[in-house]
Amino acid sequence: MLLVMLLGSVNYNNSLGFVLTFLLASAVLVSILHTWRNLAGLTVRTGKVRPAFAGGEARFGIRLDNGGQPARHTLTVRYPLRPRAPPREQQLLHVSVAADETRSLDLVVPAERRGLLPLGRVTLATRWPLGLFRAWSYVDLPLEALVYPAPAGSRSLPASAAVLAADGGRRGPGSDDFSGFRGYQPGDSPRQIHWKAVARDQGVPVKLFEGGGAADLELRWEDTAGGVEARLSQLCAWAVQADRDGRRFGLALPGRRIAPEGGEIHLRRCLRALALFGSGAGESDGV
């Protein structure tokens, strides 16, 4: 179009035509510079990854760090909704980042099946300011979300799961009688923390109870029925229910056993073992 306008201006010796042609050409060149500058120098950092149950949504946290840089306008964040998804199955987010600001984003991906769910390639792009040109950059973030089996089956804990307390049959940990305090350990339930002592700056003591009706549980593969996924879903439902009831529980899978404990960290360790069962990768006690 600019070439045709230039030829017309030369042919008719039209001064206003020359002015309009060179004005538009200057706008094009300036637009190229500003489009590139709107994306150049932006730093992408990884954030927190939140696990999910199969059938839910996994959340990948990323941060757009614009420290010491001018404002970024109308950025487009594109990411796949499943591994190797075509462009039509990708999610778009539109975001602007103020000068010297760090913007946090949650990239939500459907968790279709248990295991490790990679985020995939993220594309940052912009067409600011005039929409004539597009600048983009690919970002391969090493992020994977853990997808637990979907809790399904009976919610009632199996009677065969009760095991003897570790002290050989004497009164074990329970919820009947208060027996004293001990120091906080990672994974302890917040319900057992003596918050009044915490408020008085006396450390983080944890209340201990004992009673005969709170035997440890062992959730066993042999107590479930059906295919592999059905068994894992049943064990997952029992683990979640035992944690809600405040019970100490362990997990017995083919080739692996996790000793009875309690608390959120222990629950996540058991759910991780269920999520990675049979994958042969990452089946450690890491959470």
Backbone hydrogen bonds in HBPLUS format (Angstrom, degrees):
<---DONOR---> <-ACCEPTOR-->    atom                        ^
c    i                          cat <-CA-CA->   ^        H-A-AA   ^      H-
h    n   atom  resd res      DA  || num        DHA   H-A  angle D-A-AA Bond
n    s   type  num  typ     dist DA aas  dist angle  dist       angle   num
A0005-MET N   A0001-MET O   2.94 MM   4  6.21 161.1  1.98 150.9 156.3     1
A0006-LEU N   A0002-LEU O   2.87 MM   4  6.07 151.5  1.95 144.2 152.3     2
A0007-LEU N   A0003-LEU O   2.94 MM   4  6.20 159.9  1.98 149.8 154.5     3
A0008-GLY N   A0004-VAL O   2.90 MM   4  6.12 156.7  1.95 148.4 155.3     4
A0009-SER N   A0005-MET O   2.94 MM   4  6.11 155.3  2.00 145.0 151.6     5
A0010-VAL N   A0006-LEU O   2.96 MM   4  6.20 156.8  2.02 149.1 155.2     6
A0011-ASN N   A0007-LEU O   2.91 MM   4  6.03 160.9  1.94 147.6 153.1     7
A0012-TYR N   A0008-GLY O   3.00 MM   4  6.12 160.3  2.04 149.1 153.5     8
A0013-ASN N   A0009-SER O   2.78 MM   4  5.37 107.6  2.31 132.0 147.4     9
A0014-ASN N   A0009-SER O   3.02 MM   5  4.86 146.6  2.14 130.1 139.3    10
A0013-ASN N   A0010-VAL O   3.40 MM   3  4.96 151.3  2.49  90.4  98.5    11
A0018-PHE N   A0014-ASN O   3.09 MM   4  6.51 149.2  2.19 145.5 153.5    12
A0019-VAL N   A0015-SER O   3.00 MM   4  6.38 158.1  2.05 150.9 156.8    13
A0020-LEU N   A0016-LEU O   2.97 MM   4  6.21 166.5  1.99 151.4 154.0    14
A0021-THR N   A0017-GLY O   2.94 MM   4  6.05 160.9  1.98 147.9 153.7    15
A0022-PHE N   A0018-PHE O   2.99 MM   4  6.15 175.5  1.99 157.5 158.2    16
A0023-LEU N   A0019-VAL O   2.91 MM   4  5.96 145.8  2.03 143.8 154.1    17
A0024-LEU N   A0020-LEU O   2.97 MM   4  6.13 162.6  2.01 148.9 152.6    18
A0025-ALA N   A0021-THR O   2.97 MM   4  6.20 156.0  2.03 146.3 153.7    19
A0026-SER N   A0022-PHE O   2.95 MM   4  6.04 152.8  2.03 138.4 145.2    20
A0027-ALA N   A0023-LEU O   3.02 MM   4  6.30 153.2  2.09 144.1 151.5    21
A0028-VAL N   A0024-LEU O   2.99 MM   4  6.27 150.1  2.08 147.1 154.8    22
A0029-LEU N   A0025-ALA O   3.10 MM   4  6.41 163.2  2.13 150.4 153.6    23
A0030-VAL N   A0026-SER O   2.93 MM   4  6.14 161.9  1.96 152.6 157.9    24
A0031-SER N   A0027-ALA O   2.87 MM   4  5.94 148.6  1.97 140.5 149.6    25
A0032-ILE N   A0028-VAL O   3.05 MM   4  6.38 152.2  2.13 149.7 156.1    26
A0033-LEU N   A0029-LEU O   3.30 MM   4  6.62 160.6  2.34 145.4 149.4    27
A0034-HIS N   A0030-VAL O   2.99 MM   4  6.27 166.0  2.01 155.0 158.3    28
A0035-THR N   A0031-SER O   2.88 MM   4  5.94 157.1  1.93 150.8 157.0    29
A0036-TRP N   A0032-ILE O   3.12 MM   4  6.29 164.6  2.14 148.8 152.5    30
A0037-ARG N   A0033-LEU O   2.88 MM   4  6.07 160.2  1.92 148.6 155.1    31
A0038-ASN N   A0034-HIS O   2.95 MM   4  5.97 138.3  2.12 140.6 149.6    32
A0039-LEU N   A0036-TRP O   3.22 MM   3  5.75 157.4  2.27 112.0 118.4    33
A0040-ALA N   A0036-TRP O   3.00 MM   4  6.09 154.4  2.07 154.3 162.6    34
A0042-LEU N   A0039-LEU O   3.41 MM   3  6.01 164.5  2.44 135.1 134.7    35
A0043-THR N   A0065-ASP O   3.20 MM  22  5.00 167.4  2.21 151.8 148.8    36
A0065-ASP N   A0043-THR O   2.72 MM  22  5.00 159.4  1.76 160.9 161.8    37
A0045-ARG N   A0063-ARG O   2.86 MM  18  5.04 165.8  1.88 149.9 154.7    38
A0063-ARG N   A0045-ARG O   2.81 MM  18  5.04 157.5  1.86 148.1 150.3    39
A0047-GLY N   A0061-GLY O   2.63 MM  14  4.31 137.1  1.80 145.9 130.9    40
A0061-GLY N   A0048-LYS O   2.88 MM  13  4.96 131.6  2.12 130.5 144.1    41
A0050-ARG N   A0059-ARG O   2.85 MM   9  5.19 164.9  1.88 156.3 160.7    42
A0059-ARG N   A0050-ARG O   3.46 MM   9  5.19 163.6  2.49 138.0 142.3    43
A0052-ALA N   A0146-LEU O   3.13 MM  94  6.67 153.4  2.20 154.2 161.7    44
A0148-TYR N   A0052-ALA O   2.71 MM  96  6.11 154.3  1.78 155.8 159.3    45
A0056-GLY N   A0053-PHE O   2.84 MM   3  5.49 149.1  1.93 147.6 149.5    46
A0054-ALA N   A0148-TYR O   2.75 MM  94  5.86 144.2  1.88 157.6 163.4    47
A0055-GLY N   A0111-ALA O   2.66 MM  56  5.54 166.9  1.67 172.7 176.9    48
A0111-ALA N   A0056-GLY O   2.93 MM  55  5.42 178.4  1.93 137.3 137.7    49
A0058-ALA N   A0109-VAL O   2.85 MM  51  5.29 154.5  1.92 170.7 162.5    50
A0109-VAL N   A0058-ALA O   2.88 MM  51  5.29 167.5  1.89 157.5 161.8    51
A0060-PHE N   A0107-LEU O   2.94 MM  47  4.99 165.6  1.96 136.8 141.3    52
A0107-LEU N   A0060-PHE O   2.77 MM  47  4.99 174.2  1.77 149.2 150.4    53
A0062-ILE N   A0105-LEU O   3.03 MM  43  5.42 160.5  2.07 149.2 154.9    54
A0105-LEU N   A0062-ILE O   2.88 MM  43  5.42 166.1  1.89 163.1 164.1    55
A0064-LEU N   A0103-ARG O   2.76 MM  39  5.06 165.8  1.78 151.9 154.8    56
A0103-ARG N   A0064-LEU O   2.92 MM  39  5.06 157.8  1.97 141.1 141.3    57
A0066-ASN N   A0101-GLU O   2.91 MM  35  5.27 150.3  1.99 143.7 152.5    58
A0069-GLN N   A0066-ASN O   3.21 MM   3  5.48 151.1  2.29 137.4 131.4    59
A0100-ASP N   A0069-GLN O   3.19 MM  31  5.59 143.6  2.33 149.5 159.3    60
A0072-ARG N   A0097-VAL O   2.72 MM  25  5.01 168.3  1.73 159.3 162.8    61
A0097-VAL N   A0072-ARG O   2.95 MM  25  5.01 150.5  2.04 135.1 144.6    62
A0075-LEU N   A0095-VAL O   2.72 MM  20  5.23 158.4  1.76 159.0 159.5    63
A0095-VAL N   A0075-LEU O   2.91 MM  20  5.23 160.7  1.95 145.8 152.3    64
A0076-THR N   A0125-ALA O   2.79 MM  49  5.11 164.4  1.81 155.2 156.0    65
A0125-ALA N   A0076-THR O   2.95 MM  49  5.11 151.7  2.03 144.9 152.6    66
A0077-VAL N   A0093-LEU O   2.74 MM  16  4.96 165.3  1.76 150.5 155.8    67
A0093-LEU N   A0077-VAL O   2.82 MM  16  4.96 145.1  1.94 140.4 151.3    68
A0078-ARG N   A0123-THR O   2.89 MM  45  5.04 165.0  1.92 149.2 154.1    69
A0123-THR N   A0078-ARG O   2.83 MM  45  5.04 166.8  1.85 151.4 156.0    70
A0079-TYR N   A0091-GLN O   3.11 MM  12  5.49 152.7  2.19 145.1 153.5    71
A0091-GLN N   A0079-TYR O   2.82 MM  12  5.49 151.6  1.90 175.0 166.3    72
A0081-LEU N   A0089-GLU O   3.30 MM   8  6.23 157.7  2.35 154.6 154.1    73
A0085-ALA N   A0082-ARG O   3.15 MM   3  5.45 128.2  2.43 149.0 138.0    74
A0089-GLU N   A0086-PRO O   2.91 MM   3  5.55 159.5  1.95 123.4 130.1    75
A0090-GLN N   A0087-PRO O   3.25 MM   3  5.34 137.4  2.45 120.5 115.0    76
A0115-GLY N   A0147-VAL O   2.95 MM  32  5.12 156.6  2.01 140.7 138.4    77
A0147-VAL N   A0115-GLY O   2.77 MM  32  5.12 162.3  1.80 161.3 166.0    78
A0117-LEU N   A0145-ALA O   2.75 MM  28  4.99 167.6  1.77 153.1 157.4    79
A0145-ALA N   A0117-LEU O   2.81 MM  28  4.99 166.2  1.83 139.4 139.7    80
A0119-LEU N   A0143-LEU O   3.06 MM  24  5.78 154.7  2.13 155.9 152.7    81
A0122-VAL N   A0139-VAL O   2.91 MM  17  5.07 173.7  1.92 154.2 152.8    82
A0139-VAL N   A0122-VAL O   2.71 MM  17  5.07 157.4  1.76 163.8 167.4    83
A0124-LEU N   A0137-SER O   2.93 MM  13  5.32 166.2  1.95 164.2 164.3    84
A0137-SER N   A0124-LEU O   2.79 MM  13  5.32 142.2  1.93 153.0 163.1    85
A0126-THR N   A0135-ALA O   2.89 MM   9  5.49 141.4  2.04 155.4 164.9    86
A0135-ALA N   A0126-THR O   3.02 MM   9  5.49 161.4  2.06 158.9 163.2    87
A0131-GLY N   A0127-ARG O   2.82 MM   4  4.60 132.9  2.04 175.7 168.9    88
A0143-LEU N   A0141-LEU O   2.82 MM   2  5.54 138.6  2.00 104.4  92.8    89
A0152-ALA N   A0233-SER O   3.26 MM  81  5.10 166.6  2.28 109.6 110.6    90
A0161-ALA N   A0158-PRO O   3.08 MM   3  5.49 163.6  2.10 113.3 117.6    91
A0218-GLU N   A0161-ALA O   2.66 MM  57  4.84 145.4  1.78 130.1 142.0    92
A0163-VAL N   A0216-ASP O   2.86 MM  53  5.56 161.5  1.89 153.4 153.6    93
A0168-GLY N   A0165-ALA O   3.20 MM   3  6.01 148.0  2.31 128.6 127.9    94
A0211-GLY N   A0172-GLY O   3.20 MM  39  6.17 159.6  2.24 168.0 173.8    95
A0174-GLY N   A0209-PHE O   3.28 MM  35  5.43 165.9  2.30 106.1 109.4    96
A0177-ASP N   A0210-GLU O   2.89 MM  33  5.27 165.3  1.91 150.3 155.0    97
A0210-GLU N   A0177-ASP O   2.75 MM  33  5.27 147.8  1.85 145.0 156.0    98
A0179-SER N   A0208-LEU O   2.71 MM  29  5.38 176.1  1.71 147.7 146.7    99
A0208-LEU N   A0180-GLY O   2.76 MM  28  5.26 152.0  1.84 161.0 154.9   100
A0182-ARG N   A0206-VAL O   3.06 MM  24  5.34 138.9  2.23 138.1 150.5   101
A0206-VAL N   A0182-ARG O   2.74 MM  24  5.34 159.2  1.78 161.6 168.4   102
A0188-ASP N   A0185-GLN O   3.02 MM   3  5.85 155.9  2.08 154.4 154.4   103
A0192-GLN N   A0189-SER O   3.06 MM   3  5.64 158.8  2.11 117.0 122.9   104
A0193-ILE N   A0190-PRO O   3.32 MM   3  5.35 159.1  2.36 102.5 108.6   105
A0207-LYS N   A0192-GLN O   2.72 MM  15  5.24 170.7  1.73 162.8 159.6   106
A0195-TRP N   A0193-ILE O   3.10 MM   2  5.64 118.4  2.49 108.9  92.6   107
A0194-HIS N   A0205-PRO O   2.97 MM  11  5.69 173.8  1.97 152.6 153.5   108
A0197-ALA N   A0194-HIS O   3.15 MM   3  5.69 126.7  2.45 110.2 121.6   109
A0198-VAL N   A0194-HIS O   3.27 MM   4  6.65 150.3  2.36 142.8 151.5   110
A0199-ALA N   A0195-TRP O   2.90 MM   4  6.17 154.3  1.97 148.3 154.3   111
A0200-ARG N   A0196-LYS O   3.12 MM   4  6.41 136.8  2.32 136.8 148.0   112
A0200-ARG N   A0197-ALA O   3.17 MM   3  5.02 126.3  2.47  90.4 104.3   113
A0202-GLN N   A0197-ALA O   2.95 MM   5  5.25 158.2  1.99 152.4 154.4   114
A0201-ASP N   A0198-VAL O   3.01 MM   3  5.08 156.5  2.07 109.5 112.3   115
A0217-LEU N   A0248-ARG O   3.00 MM  31  6.28 150.7  2.09 137.2 146.6   116
A0250-GLY N   A0217-LEU O   2.69 MM  33  6.05 137.7  1.86 135.1 148.9   117
A0219-LEU N   A0250-GLY O   2.93 MM  31  6.00 174.1  1.93 135.9 134.6   118
A0252-ALA N   A0219-LEU O   2.86 MM  33  6.05 163.7  1.89 158.6 155.3   119
A0223-ASP N   A0220-ARG O   3.15 MM   3  5.49 150.8  2.24 105.3 113.5   120
A0221-TRP N   A0252-ALA O   3.01 MM  31  6.14 138.9  2.18 159.4 169.1   121
A0224-THR N   A0221-TRP O   3.17 MM   3  5.68 166.8  2.19 117.6 120.6   122
A0231-ARG N   A0227-GLY O   2.96 MM   4  6.18 158.8  2.00 154.1 159.9   123
A0232-LEU N   A0228-VAL O   2.97 MM   4  6.22 162.5  2.00 153.2 158.0   124
A0233-SER N   A0229-GLU O   2.91 MM   4  6.06 156.5  1.97 146.1 152.6   125
A0234-GLN N   A0230-ALA O   3.01 MM   4  6.21 152.9  2.09 144.0 151.0   126
A0235-LEU N   A0231-ARG O   2.97 MM   4  6.26 164.4  2.00 153.7 157.4   127
A0236-CYS N   A0232-LEU O   2.89 MM   4  6.05 151.3  1.97 144.7 153.3   128
A0237-ALA N   A0233-SER O   2.97 MM   4  6.21 155.4  2.03 145.1 150.9   129
A0238-TRP N   A0234-GLN O   3.00 MM   4  6.30 158.3  2.04 151.0 156.7   130
A0239-ALA N   A0235-LEU O   2.91 MM   4  6.11 158.1  1.96 147.6 153.6   131
A0240-VAL N   A0236-CYS O   3.02 MM   4  6.23 164.0  2.04 153.1 156.6   132
A0241-GLN N   A0237-ALA O   3.00 MM   4  6.15 157.3  2.06 144.9 151.6   133
A0242-ALA N   A0238-TRP O   2.83 MM   4  6.00 161.9  1.86 153.5 158.2   134
A0243-ASP N   A0239-ALA O   3.04 MM   4  6.22 155.5  2.10 145.3 151.7   135
A0244-ARG N   A0240-VAL O   3.01 MM   4  6.27 154.7  2.07 144.6 151.6   136
A0245-ASP N   A0241-GLN O   2.98 MM   4  6.24 146.7  2.09 146.5 155.5   137
A0247-ARG N   A0242-ALA O   2.94 MM   5  5.23 159.3  1.99 162.5 157.8   138
A0246-GLY N   A0243-ASP O   3.06 MM   3  5.04 154.6  2.12 101.0 108.8   139
A0249-PHE N   A0261-GLU O   2.97 MM  12  5.62 148.1  2.07 159.3 151.9   140
A0261-GLU N   A0249-PHE O   3.13 MM  12  5.62 151.6  2.22 129.4 124.7   141
A0251-LEU N   A0258-ILE O   2.97 MM   7  5.04 154.2  2.04 135.9 144.1   142
A0258-ILE N   A0251-LEU O   2.75 MM   7  5.04 166.0  1.76 155.6 160.5   143
A0253-LEU N   A0256-ARG O   2.78 MM   3  5.12 154.9  1.84 159.9 167.2   144
A0256-ARG N   A0253-LEU O   2.98 MM   3  5.12 171.3  1.99 128.7 128.4   145
A0267-LEU N   A0263-GLY O   3.10 MM   4  6.39 156.6  2.15 146.9 153.8   146
A0268-ARG N   A0264-GLU O   2.94 MM   4  6.22 161.2  1.98 152.8 157.2   147
A0269-ARG N   A0265-ILE O   2.95 MM   4  6.19 147.2  2.06 143.2 152.6   148
A0270-CYS N   A0266-HIS O   3.01 MM   4  6.31 157.8  2.06 151.7 156.6   149
A0271-LEU N   A0267-LEU O   2.90 MM   4  6.16 161.9  1.93 153.2 158.7   150
A0272-ARG N   A0268-ARG O   2.88 MM   4  5.96 147.3  1.98 140.0 148.9   151
A0273-ALA N   A0269-ARG O   3.08 MM   4  6.35 155.3  2.14 142.7 148.8   152
A0274-LEU N   A0270-CYS O   3.03 MM   4  6.36 152.1  2.11 147.5 154.9   153
A0275-ALA N   A0271-LEU O   2.86 MM   4  6.07 154.4  1.92 145.2 152.7   154
A0276-LEU N   A0272-ARG O   2.97 MM   4  6.15 155.3  2.03 154.4 159.4   155
A0277-PHE N   A0274-LEU O   3.41 MM   3  5.17 163.2  2.44  97.8 102.5   156
A0279-SER N   A0276-LEU O   3.01 MM   3  5.37 167.0  2.02 132.5 133.7   157
